Each structure stands twice: as structure tokens, then as C-alpha cells.
Amino acid sequence: MSNRSWFYASSGQQQGPYPEAQLRDLITRGTVSADTLVWTEGMSGWQRAGEIPGLVPGGSGPPAFAQPGGPPQMAGSYSGGPLSIDFGIPEFVWRSLVLVIGLIFIIPGPWVVVWYAKWFVPCVQVPGRPNLGFAGEPMTIVPWYFGAVVIIIGVGLTGIEWLGNLVNIGQLVLYWLFLKWFIANLSSNGQPLGLSFSGSVWAYIGWSILAVISIITIVGWAWVYVAWLRWFCRNIEGTRREVLFIGSGLEFLWRALVSVIGFFFIIPIPWVYRWMSQWLASQTVLAERGATA
């Protein structure tokens, strides 16, 4: 059984295949529970993970009868739906600390960013896209990363205010380039997805400025950020289905306020970050082209 590949069901969607070692890791992290339906070659149909002898600690049940072929079809398999994300808190903490330290020391920046992305991206589950991964390489961002560092330091030393404002605009351009690079390097089962981000740099700068200005509305910023997320999702191209963000401004508002409070107390930060990330993922869905949020 140790060499088999497994599928599991999440929100009515078929996920996998996963090597058994990876499935056991998902069980350890709680992504797959004893009640989760699973299937592997040799099983007559989907069964609860807890019914598979030796798969889930404390689980028990009769062995499945052999059946050739692929996994039985599930209603809604690969038909779109919401994204999901999960990750272990201890791993998130130490990896995030390494990321921050690497960025502080500047030179390791490109390498720690790619290293972090290769861990974080597989934590996201996308309907119909098994084994999501990241194929980016550090050297592809080294030129503009270090070019930006040199410019920022140089302008800072001059102390000229208007040059500082130009640098702020330049940083937004770099964030836009990073988004394009990041999305273009998403992969599935080790193969590039061929995605691209088509939002213009001027639109991105405009949304960023609007997001800052909207803070004076006290609460209206939440609706601006939701609209920004919807714009961002609409401009992801290369998918058979449309990417939509369906969360509301009110939902975003109260969750963001809870997150700020959690961040203020420092210790809850990892749990709050995961909680917010899981909601954002659940509100990002794949839908048939032409559907509206």
C-alpha cells in the first residue's frame, strides 16, 4: 500500500492523486480526517479514511475489495468550486521567520521568496488542479530585485522628497511584476499551468492608491479591497473556468478587524493568518465562463 497513490474528497471535489506519504501528512495536519472519503487502486469504491486499516491512527474497518480502473466518479468532480488552504502552525511560524530574516538581509531575498512559495503554494487546493506547485526560480527575479534595492537605497541617501514619491510608485510597479511572475509560475503535477495576469500596471497602481485613500472612510475601505480582489481574480487568464471572488465587503470588514486585534496581541498571529487565509480561499471560486460573483 505504501507505493499507492490516493484520492480524497473535499467539499464534493475529488483531490489527488497523492503519494501515501503525502496523504498521511494531510491526515496528521487534519486536512484529511477519519470521516473523509478516500480511494486508491484496489478499492471497490470510496470509503471513509477511518475505515481503512492502518491509515488513520485509531481507525479500523474491513479491507476493501479489489476493483480495476480509476477512482469512481463523484458528483461534481473537477467541476469547479471554491479553493481551500491549510497548513501547520509550527511550520508556518518557522518558515515565515526565515522569510522575514532573509528579506531583512536583502541578499538572500530571491532565494527565500522562492523557497517559501514552493512550500506555501501546495497548501492551496484548487478544484481540478491536483498537486498545485510553484515552478519559479530565484535567478528570474534577481535582476529587478537587486536593481530596486540599489535604487531605493540611493534615493534614501539623497533625501530628495519628490524622488521618494517616485520610488513609492516604482515599488507598486515591482509588486505588479511580482504578481505576474508568481502567477505565471504556478504548476500542477509538476507541469506549468500556463496562467497569466493581464491586469495593467496603471490599473494596479490606481487600485493601490484608491485602497490607501479609502482608509479615510473608516469602513468603506473593506468594499474597496473586495472590489480590488475581484478585479485581480478577473484578470487571471489561462484557465478553462473563470476565477471569481464572491466575498462581500461586510464579511471582509469584520474579519479584517478581528485579524487586526489578533495581530495586536502578537501570539495569535499564525492562527489568525490561517483563519483569514482560509476564508479568502473559500471565497475564491472557479465558475463557468460568464458567471457573475
CORFENUR-V90350 format. One record per backbone hydrogen bond with DSSP energy under -0.5 kcal/mol. CO is the residue of the C=O (numbers start at 1). NH is the residue of the N-H. Records with the same first field share a line. If there is no record, write none. Layout:
# CORFENUR-V90350
CO = NH / NH
This chain:
# CORFENUR-V90350
1 = 4
4 = 20
5 = 41
6 = 17 / 18
7 = 39
8 = 15
10 = 13
13 = 10
15 = 8
18 = 6
19 = 22 / 23
20 = 24
21 = 25
22 = 26
23 = 27
24 = 28
25 = 29
26 = 30 / 31 / 32
27 = 30
31 = 33
33 = 36
34 = 50
36 = 49
37 = 9
38 = 47
39 = 7
40 = 43
47 = 38
48 = 51
49 = 52
50 = 60
51 = 53
52 = 55 / 56
56 = 59
59 = 54
67 = 42
74 = 77
76 = 79
81 = 286
84 = 125
88 = 92
89 = 93
90 = 94
91 = 95
92 = 96
93 = 97
94 = 98
95 = 99
96 = 100
97 = 101
98 = 102
99 = 103
100 = 104
101 = 105
103 = 106
105 = 107
106 = 109
108 = 111 / 112
109 = 113
110 = 114
111 = 115
112 = 116
113 = 117
114 = 118
115 = 119
116 = 119 / 120
117 = 121
120 = 123
121 = 124
123 = 86
124 = 126
125 = 84
126 = 129
129 = 126
130 = 189
131 = 189 / 190
133 = 187
137 = 140
138 = 141 / 142
139 = 143
141 = 145
142 = 146
143 = 147
144 = 148
145 = 149
146 = 150
147 = 151
148 = 152
149 = 153
150 = 154
151 = 155
152 = 156
153 = 157
154 = 158
155 = 159 / 160
159 = 161
160 = 164
161 = 165
162 = 166
163 = 167
164 = 168
165 = 169
166 = 170
167 = 171
168 = 172
169 = 173
170 = 174
171 = 175
172 = 176
173 = 177
174 = 178
175 = 179
176 = 180
177 = 181
178 = 182
179 = 183
180 = 184
181 = 185
182 = 185
183 = 186
185 = 135
186 = 193
187 = 133
188 = 191
191 = 188
196 = 198 / 237
200 = 204
201 = 205
202 = 206
203 = 207
204 = 208
205 = 209
206 = 210
207 = 211
208 = 212
209 = 213
210 = 214
212 = 215
213 = 216
214 = 217
215 = 218
217 = 219 / 220
219 = 222
220 = 223 / 224
221 = 225
222 = 226
223 = 227
224 = 228
225 = 229
226 = 230
227 = 231
228 = 232
229 = 233
230 = 234
231 = 235
232 = 235
233 = 236
235 = 198 / 237
237 = 196
242 = 244 / 287
244 = 246 / 285
248 = 252
249 = 253
250 = 254
251 = 255
252 = 256
253 = 257
254 = 258
255 = 259
256 = 260
257 = 261
258 = 262
259 = 263
260 = 264
261 = 265
263 = 266
265 = 267
266 = 269
267 = 270
268 = 272
269 = 273
270 = 274
271 = 275
272 = 276
273 = 277
274 = 278
275 = 279
276 = 280
277 = 281
278 = 282
279 = 283
281 = 83 / 284
283 = 246 / 285
284 = 83
285 = 244 / 287
286 = 81
287 = 242
288 = 291
